[in-house]
Amino acid sequence: MKNVTYTSHLELFSNVLNNRFGETKPQNIDVLWVNSLRFTVNKFIAATVENTLRYDDEVVVVKNRGKNEQYNGKGLQTKSFFGIGFTYKFL
């Protein structure tokens, strides 16, 4: 479609030189995946929907087990974004 654009960006990273286990071989892969959908409504208005997924083995995330019970562990982090903007081209 002419007025819809989808982009996806995936980054995979493994730190060989410095990991928390003191080893110099790649252990775990960090993931950053950004998906973006842009809609051009008309000549002046555009909308964007974006979703970001991030996994890093060394980042501790607070999780819930039930009522008033939390623990720290590894987990997937997500970020979602929705935006509407006004656009105008100058010559």
N, C-alpha and C positions, 0 to 999 in steps of 0.2 A: 504494500500500500504506500502511496505517496506521502501521506501525512503521519505515518507511524514509523518510528525507528527503534530497533532493539539492539542493544549492545551488551556484550558479556565479556568480563575480564577476569581471568583466573591466574593467581600467583601461587606458586608452590615454593617453599623455602625450607632448607635444612641447614642449620648452622654447624659446620664441620669442626671449626676451631674451638668453639666454646659452648658446651652444653652443660646442663646442671649435674650430669653424672661424672664429669671430669674426663670423659673419653673423647678421642679425636676422630671418631667415625660418625657418620650421620645416623641418628637414632630415629627421630620422629620428624614428620613433615608438618610445617605450619601452612595453613591454607587461608587464602583471602580470595573470595569470589564475589564479584559485584555484577549484578544484573540490573539493567536500566531500560525502561520503556518510556519513550518520549512521544507525545501526541501533539500535533499541531492542529488546534481546533479551528482557527481561522487566521487571517493575516496578522492579527495582533495578540492572540492568546495561545499559550502553549502550556501543556501539563506534563509533569514528569512523575513516574513511579519508579522507585529504586529500592532494591533489597540487597543487603550486604551480609554475607556469611563469613565468619572468621573462627578458625580453630587454631589455638596455640597451646601446645602441651605444657608450657611453663607458666601459663596464666591460670590462677585459681579462681573459680566461679562459685558463688554462694548458691546452694541448691536447697530446696525444701523437701522434707520427707513427709510432712504431714502438718498437723496443727502445732505451731510454735516450736518446730524442730528443724533446725538448719544444719547443714554440713558443708564443708569446702571440698570441691573436686574439680576434675577436668570437665569441660563442656563446650558446646557450640554456642557462640555468641551471634546474635542477629541484630540487624539494624534495618528498619524500614523507613522510607521517606516518600512523601507525596507533596508535590508542589505545583502551584499554578502561577504562571508569570505573564507579564505583559512584555511584548517584544515590538521593536520598531527599528527599521533600517534607515540609516541616514545615508543617502546616496550610495 
